Amino acid sequence: FTLEDKVTRKKVLDYFREKYNIELKYPLLPAIQSGSDARPMYFPMELCQIEAGQRYSKRLNEEQVTNLLRATCQRPHQREQDIR
């Protein structure tokens, strides 16, 4: 992502190490984008929690819809095996 100076580019991994002295355990996981499209903020997945009852209100793209349907349209036995 680009820092507030609009010039410097930095990896989320490096930013959290330098700013908060946090060494990420799962650096290959994608970051979660928050904030607005004009001023996005990025957070490592391992530092985030989804609150009970929280919902996702943005529209899913075609690939996300396909993946969601593929993951949920399975026989219970197969789904249980995938989870394990």
N, C-alpha and C positions, 0 to 999 in steps of 0.2 A: 504494500500500500504506500501511498505518498503521504509524507508528513505535512504538517500545517504550513511549512515553508513553501509548499507546492513544487519542490524540486527534489528533495531527498526521498529515495525509495527505500523501504525497509521491510524485511520479512517479519511476520507476526512473531515467530520464534525468537528472533533477535531482539525485537522490541520488548517483549515480556521479560527476557533475560536481563537486558540492560536497565529497564525502567523499574521492574518490580523484583528482580533477582529470583525469578521463577524459572526453573529448568523444566521444560515440558517433557512428560514421559512418552507422549504419543505425537511427535512432531509431524508425522505424515498424514494425520487426520486433517480434513479441510477445516478452515476457520468458519465461524458463524458470522454472517454479515448482519449488523444491526444499524440503527440510525436511518437516515434518509438516503435516497439515491444520490443526492447532491453532496451529502456529508456522511459517507458510510463509516462505520466503526467495525472492527474485526476482533473477534474473541476466539481463543482456542476452545474447542469443544470440551476438553477435559476440565475446564474451569467454569463451565456453565451447568445450570440445573434448570429443568423445566418444572415449573410450579404445577401442582395438581390443578386440573381444570383449565389450564392455559390452552388457548387454541391458536391455530395458524390461520390468519385471515387473508393472506395474499393468495392470488390465483397460482395454481401449479402449472408448470409448463408441460408440454406434451410428453417429454421423456419422464418427468416425475410422475405423471398420471399413469403411464405405462408401467413403471416400476412399482407403483403402489398397487395396481391391479394384479400384477404378477405375484407380488408378495402375499396378497390377501386372498387370492383365488386359488387356494390349495386345499387338498384334503387335510383334515385335522392331524392325521398321523404324520404326513409329510411336513406340515408346518411345525409340529413339535420337534421333529428331527432337525429341521433347519435352525430352530431356536437353540437347541442343545449344541 
